[in-house]
Amino acid sequence: MDTLYISDLDGTLLGDDAVFSARSRSILDRLLREGLCFTVATARSVHSLKAMLGGLPLSLPVVEFNGAYVTDLASGTHLSVQALPRATAMELHACMVEAGHSPFLSTFDGAQDRLSHGAILNAGMEWYLEDRRRHQDPRLESLADPALALAQQVVCMTVIGERGPLEALEATLNARFNGRIEVHCVPHLYSNWHWLTVHDAGATKDQGIRRLRQAQGLEGHQLVVFGDHSNDLKMFQIADRAIAVANATPELKAISHAVIGPNTADSVALYLQDQWRDR
């Protein structure tokens, strides 16, 4: 049976410095040119992925924003969009503002991706804003009136803050919007802050992978996935073989079929290389 390999990025394929190592890139470049069926499923946006994965001969679309988009990497064209219903997005935003937060809004206006923000309330938000400016993110815009962004297709809301308030917000949102949204509250790998992200309930990595497989005629392929954190759980549950890196959470390791080396040792690329040799 042919095999489709899909990897998470941060904490899995990437090192702790968010860098795609030269060794991993070299291995993947060669395997892809030899016919490896591979892509990524990530919380990142395609704009970040282009800078990171550009030059790799990826023939398959990527699953981005935790499954909100399935996207052609080269062109940036979204093949599917899973956005929050407008009424839900407005209610979510009001709930966040009432709790004292100022979310970043990732939206699609039908032609372009946009990343808007209001008041910057803490150093974690400042870090993210400067990171996006440093990478010259074309989506970025400051909006005095969030209604302009909420009128678009909202694919993700991101709140950056301290752990306690964000965990309280997570509990509130899960209770109030039960079954309608997907919420993740995790420590950010590259700063000392916690991030809470909210997507539509249909925007998960497993559902994004299903849409990708259907669009590309890959339902008959065996599915092998790699991950490290809670947003990888659902794609682990649908995989024929789920591989956790050594630095993965205990929860993810508990449902994995195997645990390989850490993300800092090119472990995913080396695993793929060994599998390709043994096919």
C-alpha angles and dihedrals in degrees: 000000000000115000132223113204120200125180136191113229117211111064091003118052093010127067124242089272091060089248125137098224122234089239095053091044092051093049094046093045091055095044093048091051088051091054108271110164100224143144141150136255111200147156088234125099125248089250090063091042094054091059092044103040100025112133095030112119094239108167096178127074119253128241105229138177089031091298101320089115136031103197142181103238098208097052100024089230114152112229091189134012124199107189133172115262107260095242091050092049092052092048091048092050092050090050092051094047091047088055090053100260133128109207128205108235120215109197144165118219095194094268108035140028115241135193113197134179141184126196117002104225107177146014091265091061090045090053092053093045092050091046090055092046091049090054090046092236106198091206096065120112137150115230125193089192114048089194088081091061095039089057088064128069104287110208100169142010116201124196119188121197147100122325100247099053092042094051088050089051090048091055092048094049095046091051095045099041099032111174095000101083143036114227129189124182112185141151109263112246096219104038138037094254138092122242126208117195127188125197136165113280088250092056102088130124094248092053092045089052091050090053090047093050092048094048093047098041093244100130090112094055121099109248120227118178136185127205150143112201149045096278087062095057097092095048088049088055094057097041125106086216124016118195122196123198117233092255093055122122117270089244092059095043089053092064098036125108092217141004118220132184125301127285089252093066102057086252098157094049092046091049090051090049092053092047091049091051092049098046 
